[in-house]
Amino acid sequence: MNKKKIIVPLLLLLVVAVYFTVFRKDKKLRYIPQNADAVVLIDTKKLTGQYLFSWLTHPSVWSGSKTKSKSSGPAKDSGVRVPDFLQIFHIKDTRFSEWYTILELKDPQKFIIYLKKQKFTDKGNNCFQKGQIFLRVEGNNCIAGTSDSAFKTIHKQVLHPSANHIWDADQLIHNTLGSISFISGKKIQNFSIELNDDEIEIRNSSDFEIFNDIASKIQKGNHFLELELDKENIRNFTRFFNKDTADSLQANSLKAVADLEQVNDTIISYEYDDNFNEVEKKTFQKIIQPNYIIDLQSDNAVKIWEYFQTKKWINSENQFTAIPFQPNKISLNNNRVVIQSTWKPVKLSPQLNENYFLIRNNALLYSSLKSLTDIEKKVISDIDYVMYGNRAQNYWLKIKAKKGDLLLILRW
């Protein structure tokens, strides 16, 4: 038999298989409600391709990880159908921490068994919870979120038979691994997500000169936290957490510096001796405490002071109680409101006239987060710094990992 007659059809079949497996994608996004104001898309085929290429070019990982749990079972056996685009969304007028996604199930019963193996608590009516992850199985779909408060609304808007609003992936993502889109009416602002060798970048511009210029200025310090924001950036960040504060906090600029320190905290309690005399007892524990200074500047700083007083964030000793780390002191001086820790005062870094924040990793940070799992602690400990920059309409966020033997995609 002629070998060419066999090889050519096999190559054609391989090309077709690669096309349908890697390149052909269903761009119809059926699981985003109309009242979503932010959407995260992950191109799962692009992510899989990037992972496989990295895996093939790093033979050291071929033997597999010895640390993976054998009892949990692989995620591929969970009964979930992997979509071409994972669709994660935030609903307008809900808390910033509330994010949701909808999964397609190949086998709902297999998925429920998988959840129980993963130690999810069965709350009844096909609802499950583990920590801050909430799930609700609806036929061949599962609504998942960091809260369950919007499950009914999502079911009505997305999974109800009359719901027929379908987004197109090209509206939100353009040949990148992922995207974050902010939606306001018909206006959509898209940010690309790229996973590089040892960093994740989120940006809306390809002008790297701007970002390199900002980065070169702000990486010279050594504080745990440094930030400098103008009025617009203050408003944008504050609105994520509290719309009322964003509307009321009329600051023109914000500058802050913070460091972390481990200190001995004294706990005083009282016991009684055999003669029922009260005896003071002192115990000590190590706690992580920030030393910081926050400088808010405004054309009318009195209004900021009055707003803080209205919220009852300033006590009789002029301490700013909205920051739980005590002691601190808040002061009003002309056009400035300054909040400063008094344990070990720190000085502001030089004014750069840029919009940025830089958070450097610190072992004291993740060692104090006892509620995290070992995997979460490893991810946090692996991060070198998180940096944000903005100039005009150019925005950029970089999550930089420490140098390692493996690429980031193979580590996480």
Phi, psi and omega per residue, in radians:
M1 nan 2.378 -3.140
N2 -1.159 2.138 -3.105
K3 -1.107 -0.570 -3.134
K4 -1.090 -0.604 -3.133
K5 -1.171 -0.401 3.117
I6 -1.572 -0.761 -3.054
I7 -1.151 -0.761 -3.081
V8 -1.064 -0.857 3.095
P9 -1.078 -0.637 3.118
L10 -1.112 -0.723 3.110
L11 -1.125 -0.699 3.110
L12 -1.108 -0.742 3.094
L13 -1.092 -0.684 3.123
L14 -1.124 -0.760 3.117
V15 -1.066 -0.775 3.125
V16 -1.096 -0.753 -3.138
A17 -1.097 -0.754 3.117
V18 -1.107 -0.701 -3.133
Y19 -1.073 -0.865 -3.092
F20 -1.256 -0.497 -3.105
T21 -1.432 -0.662 -2.996
V22 -1.907 -0.781 -2.951
F23 -1.692 -0.668 -3.100
R24 -1.317 2.203 -3.083
K25 -2.350 2.491 3.038
D26 -1.440 1.894 -3.052
K27 -1.574 0.088 3.095
K28 -1.470 2.032 -3.109
L29 -1.706 1.796 -3.014
R30 -1.640 -0.114 -2.959
Y31 -2.084 0.722 3.051
I32 -2.197 2.069 -3.133
P33 -1.203 2.757 -3.108
Q34 -1.169 -0.443 -3.114
N35 -1.661 0.351 3.046
A36 -1.280 2.387 3.094
D37 -1.946 -0.075 3.052
A38 -2.657 2.422 -3.100
V39 -2.387 2.322 3.008
V40 -1.914 2.175 3.086
L41 -1.973 2.381 3.029
I42 -2.121 2.133 3.087
D43 -1.378 1.710 -3.014
T44 -1.186 -0.555 3.119
K45 -1.227 -0.682 3.097
K46 -1.172 -0.690 3.118
L47 -1.129 -0.758 3.116
T48 -1.094 -0.758 3.123
G49 -1.097 -0.725 3.126
Q50 -1.147 -0.685 3.125
Y51 -1.142 -0.808 -3.114
L52 -1.086 -0.719 3.123
F53 -1.108 -0.764 3.121
S54 -1.121 -0.701 -3.126
W55 -1.136 -0.768 -3.119
L56 -1.154 -0.542 -3.098
T57 -1.591 0.096 3.089
H58 -2.295 1.451 -3.073
P59 -1.027 -0.356 -3.095
S60 -1.108 -0.340 -3.109
V61 -1.731 -0.004 -3.054
W62 -1.126 -0.490 -3.105
S63 -1.292 -0.205 3.128
G64 1.548 2.873 -3.124
S65 -1.533 2.281 3.117
K66 -1.397 -0.190 -3.059
T67 -1.607 -0.121 -3.108
K68 -1.230 2.475 -3.121
S69 -1.243 2.329 3.124
K70 -1.505 -0.303 -3.068
S71 -1.517 -0.403 -3.047
S72 -1.315 -0.513 -3.136
G73 1.442 2.579 -3.115
P74 -1.228 2.627 -3.118
A75 -1.149 -0.431 -3.129
K76 -1.157 -0.315 3.110
D77 -1.660 0.325 -3.047
S78 -1.496 -0.196 -3.093
G79 1.496 0.182 3.140
V80 -1.692 2.370 3.049
R81 -1.518 2.130 -3.118
V82 -1.330 2.132 -3.120
P83 -1.412 2.846 3.048
D84 -1.176 -0.602 3.085
F85 -2.264 2.050 3.029
L86 -1.321 2.193 -3.023
Q87 -1.949 1.913 3.131
I88 -1.998 2.299 -3.028
F89 -2.408 2.782 3.051
H90 -2.082 2.403 -3.086
I91 -1.701 2.413 -3.118
K92 -0.971 2.445 3.082
D93 1.186 0.389 2.985
T94 -1.936 2.939 -3.123
R95 -1.098 2.617 -3.119
F96 -1.022 -0.531 -3.081
S97 -1.367 -0.097 -3.087
E98 -1.635 1.916 3.102
W99 -2.259 2.569 -3.030
Y100 -2.382 2.779 2.980
T101 -2.627 2.800 3.113
I102 -2.122 2.238 -3.129
L103 -1.862 2.497 2.999
E104 -1.589 2.377 -3.097
L105 -1.909 2.251 3.023
K106 -1.358 -0.583 -3.091
D107 -2.566 1.652 -3.088
P108 -0.983 -0.706 -3.123
Q109 -1.176 -0.674 3.087
K110 -1.117 -0.654 3.120
F111 -1.141 -0.745 3.127
I112 -1.107 -0.702 3.083
I113 -1.085 -0.710 3.125
Y114 -1.085 -0.722 3.135
L115 -1.087 -0.714 3.140
K116 -1.150 -0.624 3.078
K117 -1.153 -0.551 3.124
Q118 -1.479 0.151 3.063
K119 1.150 0.612 2.956
F120 -1.328 2.484 3.114
T121 -1.471 2.227 3.100
D122 -1.417 1.973 -3.102
K123 -1.684 0.079 -3.131
G124 1.555 2.800 -3.131
N125 0.972 0.647 3.124
N126 1.064 0.511 3.090
C127 -1.904 2.427 -3.075
F128 -2.393 2.688 -3.140
Q129 -2.573 2.460 2.989
K130 -2.511 1.902 -3.074
G131 1.092 -2.178 -3.134
Q132 -1.709 0.289 3.090
I133 -1.841 2.172 -3.120
F134 -2.039 2.426 -3.129
L135 -2.346 2.549 3.042
R136 -2.453 2.060 -3.130
V137 -1.475 2.149 3.136
E138 -2.163 1.595 -3.119
G139 1.105 -2.110 -3.140
N140 -1.655 0.333 3.097
N141 -2.270 2.816 3.047
C142 -2.363 2.191 3.023
I143 -1.566 2.187 -3.141
A144 -2.149 2.520 3.139
G145 -2.896 2.980 3.055
T146 -1.490 0.077 3.053
S147 -2.730 2.819 3.066
D148 -1.950 0.180 -3.030
S149 -1.201 -0.424 -3.090
A150 -1.876 0.205 -3.083
F151 -1.036 -0.755 -3.123
K152 -1.129 -0.736 3.129
T153 -1.113 -0.737 -3.137
I154 -1.138 -0.732 3.118
H155 -1.061 -0.728 -3.109
K156 -1.203 -0.717 -3.036
Q157 -1.460 -0.474 -3.024
V158 -2.008 -0.791 -3.031
L159 -1.655 -0.184 3.126
H160 -1.210 2.487 -3.100
P161 -0.947 -0.529 -3.107
S162 -1.428 -0.169 -3.139
A163 -1.341 2.106 -3.076
N164 -2.354 0.273 3.129
H165 -1.336 2.139 -3.115
I166 -2.176 2.222 3.066
W167 -1.531 2.789 3.039
D168 -1.905 2.320 -3.087
A169 -1.020 -0.552 -3.130
D170 -1.134 -0.310 3.068
Q171 -1.243 -0.421 -2.956
L172 -2.096 -0.411 -3.038
I173 -2.427 2.514 -3.077
H174 -2.369 1.497 3.031
N175 1.008 0.551 3.071
T176 -2.066 2.944 -3.125
L177 -1.096 -0.618 3.140
G178 -2.781 3.121 3.120
S179 -2.710 2.696 2.955
I180 -2.132 2.186 -3.091
S181 -2.126 2.327 3.071
F182 -1.868 2.194 -2.993
I183 -1.997 2.213 3.071
S184 -2.363 1.710 -3.048
G185 1.141 -2.159 3.118
K186 -1.604 -0.072 -3.128
K187 -1.538 2.246 3.130
I188 -2.204 2.208 3.076
Q189 -1.953 2.047 -3.035
N190 -1.816 2.444 3.052
F191 -2.166 2.276 3.134
S192 -1.401 2.651 3.037
I193 -2.085 2.131 3.123
E194 -2.157 2.372 3.076
L195 -1.865 1.927 -3.136
N196 -1.763 -3.006 -3.044
D197 -0.938 -0.841 -3.104
D198 -2.407 0.533 3.122
E199 -2.782 2.729 3.027
I200 -2.016 2.260 3.140
E201 -2.090 2.340 3.048
I202 -2.143 2.132 -3.072
R203 -2.737 2.874 3.107
N204 -2.079 0.213 -3.110
S205 -2.533 2.641 3.083
S206 -1.761 0.196 3.138
D207 -1.437 1.545 -3.063
F208 -1.262 -0.379 -3.130
E209 -1.087 -0.680 3.125
I210 -1.095 -0.848 -3.073
F211 -1.199 -0.679 3.104
N212 -1.127 -0.622 3.117
D213 -1.144 -0.785 3.110
I214 -1.113 -0.794 -3.093
A215 -1.080 -0.697 -3.116
S216 -1.128 -0.493 -3.137
K217 -1.352 -0.688 -2.922
I218 -1.665 -0.136 -3.114
Q219 -1.545 0.121 -3.072
K220 -1.454 -0.339 -3.103
G221 -1.451 -2.996 3.125
N222 -2.480 0.279 3.139
H223 -1.324 2.717 3.066
F224 -1.081 -0.750 3.138
L225 -2.354 2.329 2.986
E226 -2.407 2.363 3.087
L227 -2.632 2.683 3.111
E228 -2.623 2.057 -3.049
L229 -2.340 2.534 3.055
D230 -1.606 -3.060 -3.034
K231 -1.024 -0.767 -3.079
E232 -1.181 -0.727 3.125
N233 -1.184 -0.659 3.075
I234 -1.034 -0.790 -3.118
R235 -1.127 -0.765 -3.118
N236 -1.087 -0.812 -3.112
F237 -1.209 -0.707 -3.110
T238 -1.157 -0.610 -3.141
R239 -1.120 -0.455 3.092
F240 -1.048 -0.604 -3.005
F241 -1.849 -0.592 -3.101
N242 -2.749 1.883 -3.097
K243 -1.111 -0.685 -3.115
D244 -1.102 -0.732 3.114
T245 -1.129 -0.703 3.132
A246 -1.056 -0.684 -3.129
D247 -1.315 -0.466 -3.041
S248 -1.698 -0.430 -3.074
L249 -1.451 1.669 -3.034
Q250 -1.631 1.112 3.141
A251 -1.738 2.462 3.103
N252 -1.490 -0.513 -3.139
S253 -2.718 2.730 3.115
L254 -2.399 2.274 3.065
K255 -2.323 2.400 -3.089
A256 -2.624 2.665 3.063
V257 -2.450 2.469 3.107
A258 -2.571 2.543 3.026
D259 -2.246 2.755 3.111
L260 -1.888 2.529 3.140
E261 -2.532 2.460 3.043
Q262 -1.639 2.173 -3.091
V263 -2.246 2.820 3.056
N264 -1.549 2.158 3.115
D265 -1.782 2.249 -3.107
T266 -1.621 2.227 3.089
I267 -1.963 2.111 -3.123
I268 -1.828 2.187 3.072
S269 -2.311 3.001 -3.064
Y270 -2.262 2.425 3.076
E271 -2.211 3.042 3.130
Y272 -2.145 2.359 3.115
D273 -1.433 -3.029 -3.086
D274 -1.102 -0.394 3.126
N275 -1.702 0.254 3.128
F276 1.085 0.506 3.015
N277 -1.552 2.394 -3.124
E278 -1.263 2.263 -3.117
V279 -2.172 2.196 3.124
E280 -1.326 2.378 3.137
K281 -2.206 2.257 3.137
K282 -1.940 2.315 3.022
T283 -2.220 2.748 -3.084
F284 -2.200 2.510 3.035
Q285 -2.443 2.609 3.139
K286 -1.562 2.251 3.115
I287 -2.232 2.748 3.091
I288 -1.688 2.189 -3.070
Q289 -2.277 2.334 3.101
P290 -1.501 2.521 2.926
N291 -1.887 2.197 -2.928
Y292 -2.627 2.853 2.964
I293 -2.489 2.343 3.140
I294 -2.196 2.170 -3.074
D295 -2.087 1.931 3.084
L296 -1.797 2.196 3.105
Q297 -1.996 2.458 -3.070
S298 -2.679 2.695 3.026
D299 -1.185 -0.401 3.121
N300 -2.416 1.342 -3.088
A301 -1.146 -0.390 3.125
V302 -1.070 -0.638 -3.140
K303 -1.141 -0.639 3.081
I304 -1.122 -0.778 3.130
W305 -1.048 -0.790 -3.139
E306 -1.146 -0.625 3.096
Y307 -1.126 -0.766 3.098
F308 -1.071 -0.667 3.115
Q309 -1.179 -0.691 3.098
T310 -1.057 -0.663 3.118
K311 -1.396 -0.041 -3.124
K312 1.059 0.717 3.114
W313 -1.677 -0.066 3.102
I314 -2.065 2.120 -3.140
N315 -1.622 -3.064 -3.063
S316 -1.160 -0.313 3.139
E317 -1.735 0.280 -3.120
N318 0.974 0.751 3.004
Q319 -1.822 2.469 -3.127
F320 -1.581 1.739 -2.966
T321 -1.377 -0.191 3.094
A322 -1.189 -0.392 3.002
I323 -1.693 2.018 -3.002
P324 -1.232 -0.285 -3.080
F325 -1.415 1.990 -3.094
Q326 -1.972 2.770 -0.011
P327 -1.542 2.702 3.006
N328 -2.509 3.059 -3.129
K329 -2.490 2.365 3.093
I330 -1.972 2.413 -3.102
S331 -2.416 2.661 3.116
L332 -2.045 2.136 -3.105
N333 -2.476 1.828 -3.119
N334 0.953 -1.918 -3.066
N335 -1.778 0.370 -3.074
R336 -2.270 2.469 2.933
V337 -2.073 2.113 -3.060
V338 -2.065 2.259 3.057
I339 -2.009 2.156 -3.047
Q340 -2.443 2.356 3.049
S341 -1.217 2.570 -3.075
T342 -1.867 -0.117 -3.139
W343 -1.145 -0.911 3.089
K344 -2.533 1.622 -3.057
P345 -1.014 2.486 3.056
V346 -2.086 2.781 -3.125
K347 -1.823 2.637 3.079
L348 -1.204 2.536 3.052
S349 -1.310 2.860 -3.114
P350 -1.019 2.556 3.125
Q351 -1.218 2.210 -3.122
L352 -1.860 -0.238 -3.100
N353 1.004 0.742 3.053
E354 -2.260 2.868 3.009
N355 -1.813 2.031 -3.077
Y356 -2.836 2.817 2.766
F357 -2.496 2.593 3.133
L358 -2.374 2.125 3.091
I359 -2.024 1.989 3.112
R360 -1.590 2.591 3.126
N361 -1.230 2.625 3.135
N362 -2.593 2.242 -3.098
A363 -1.021 -0.478 3.128
L364 -1.168 -0.471 -3.095
L365 -1.178 -1.016 -3.043
Y366 -1.380 -0.361 3.093
S367 -1.242 -0.377 -3.132
S368 -1.568 -0.188 -3.120
L369 -1.571 1.387 -3.019
K370 -1.268 -0.320 -3.110
S371 -1.374 -0.188 -3.119
L372 -1.316 2.629 3.034
T373 -1.334 2.931 3.124
D374 -1.072 -0.657 3.130
I375 -1.148 -0.771 3.130
E376 -1.109 -0.686 3.089
K377 -1.119 -0.672 3.130
K378 -1.127 -0.744 3.134
V379 -1.073 -0.818 -3.121
I380 -1.133 -0.740 -3.122
S381 -1.160 -0.397 -3.121
D382 -1.394 -0.268 -3.112
I383 -1.399 2.371 3.101
D384 -1.545 -0.882 3.093
Y385 -2.813 2.844 3.011
V386 -2.125 2.225 -3.056
M387 -2.275 2.357 3.085
Y388 -2.134 2.442 3.074
G389 -2.481 2.584 3.105
N390 -2.572 2.339 2.998
R391 -2.522 2.109 -3.044
A392 0.992 -2.160 -3.125
Q393 -1.734 0.264 3.134
N394 -1.752 2.148 -3.117
Y395 -2.170 2.595 -3.034
W396 -2.735 2.371 3.060
L397 -2.338 2.258 3.124
K398 -2.161 2.283 2.990
I399 -1.907 1.872 -3.043
K400 -1.744 2.212 3.113
A401 -1.626 2.767 3.067
K402 -1.210 2.667 3.103
K403 -1.086 2.387 -3.130
G404 -2.528 3.053 3.134
D405 -1.250 -0.455 -3.091
L406 -1.988 2.717 3.002
L407 -1.134 2.753 -3.072
L408 -1.027 -0.691 -3.089
I409 -1.138 -0.433 3.113
L410 -1.569 -0.298 3.133
R411 -1.465 -0.710 -3.035
W412 -1.697 nan nan
